[in-house]
Amino acid sequence: MKTISVLLIVITSVISLKAQNTVTETEVFATTEQAVGNITFTDSGDLVYSHHPFFAPENRVMIMDAKTKTSKPFPNKAWNTPRTTDDNYLSNVLGIRNDENGVVWMLDMAQRNNVTPKIVGWNTKTNQLERIYYLPESSVPKHAQPNDMVVDTKNGYFIIADEGIGNGGDGTNAAFIIVDMKTGKTRRLLEGTRTTLPENTPTVINGKHLAVNGTDLLVGNDGITADANFEYIYYGPLNGTKIYRIKTLDLVNEALTETELDSKIETYSEKPNNGGMSIDKDGNIYLTALETNSVAVVLAKDKSVKTMVKDPNMVWPDGVSYNHIDGYMYVSAAQVNKGAVFNNGKDSSTKPFYIFRFKPIVKGVSFR
């Protein structure tokens, strides 16, 4: 009996410790020769990922065989090759998501070439172009930087977070971009408002400020995800201390004024300066904590913020996303803070670049 009692105490202590600190186990899934931005998946669980545009990669998007870990341009080399004869190619991609129809949607910010920003959908089942949605200047003005998105196939919208740091922008024009999947109509919402603007919380990594020519880079509306039923959109500026949420049907409701829309936004929880977001079936929100080489989790039960996984090589964790085939969350380490613009013109990033994965607390939400 005494042995059983001691064993129970040990088990209880371990459970209690895990409850306080959440899961701490992570693994290196693969390494690459170029920085990875965001990651999504095919129906078979292969990785489709953007090469982080900050480093001006030759190939914008890649596909990695989950078994062999070999990669090639996605959807093919032609779509990764700029030209003057047409604009059916990828210019500058970071945001990337899949859907239940086997379509991988790539958000082309189009900052490297003289083409219109767009969302390109490639059907991985038929290996054909699904559709292109063009994003006109009214929705993506000069200082825009459409960074990440929710692909809401239930209500029929792309909901895009715009950081507001394109072409010298300082985050003050951060916003939402809404695209109607049926009509292709685009709208720009909540530009420069209280929940899309960055706060004055500079990104500091190992004591060094992320700054350009001595000025802190403050990034607006960035990480974004939706719950399992697309009822709520969760989001926040990269430089900011809060996660906000709003009902999806309110955000896409054209009858609401900006003032009415703003009044429907809830402050959901605290957060660190973060990049990407994902979510699980219980509503726990996973977000990349840029300053601490980690992924944090906001627990749904009490909205407390905990460290989920941490690794010294997880330098600038960018996108985090759930693979519905193997049940892991995947996260990239892009080393953005080591780029030349932040280091007196010298690129101090080091190879290899890492892709990590870990098990979420409970099953994740597919296509997030």
Number of C-alpha atoms within 10 A of each C-alpha: 6 7 8 9 10 11 12 12 12 12 12 12 12 12 12 12 12 12 11 11 13 19 19 15 12 16 13 16 15 17 17 15 11 21 27 30 30 29 29 28 28 26 18 15 17 19 20 27 28 29 26 26 22 17 17 14 16 14 24 26 31 21 22 20 15 16 8 9 14 12 16 14 19 21 20 15 14 14 18 21 15 18 12 9 6 8 15 16 20 27 29 26 30 25 27 29 24 25 21 11 12 19 24 26 23 27 26 26 26 18 18 13 16 11 19 16 25 21 21 22 23 21 20 19 12 10 12 12 14 14 14 15 19 18 24 14 11 10 22 24 15 16 19 26 30 31 26 28 27 25 25 21 13 9 15 14 21 22 25 26 29 32 32 33 23 21 12 10 18 20 29 22 27 33 30 26 22 23 24 17 17 8 10 15 15 21 18 17 20 20 21 18 16 11 25 30 28 30 20 13 16 20 23 16 15 7 8 12 16 20 17 13 10 9 10 17 22 25 32 30 34 30 30 27 30 29 20 17 12 17 17 18 21 25 24 30 31 32 25 25 18 19 22 20 23 21 17 20 13 18 22 21 10 11 9 12 12 14 10 11 19 17 10 13 17 14 15 15 17 14 22 21 25 29 26 30 27 28 30 22 16 16 18 23 24 27 31 32 28 27 19 22 19 25 27 24 27 23 18 14 9 9 15 13 19 18 20 24 25 19 16 8 17 26 25 24 32 28 29 27 29 27 24 20 13 10 18 17 24 25 29 31 27 27 26 25 23 17 17 16 16 21 15 11 9 11 15 15 18 11 12 13 20 24 23 22 23 21 20 23 16 13 16 26 21 20 25 26
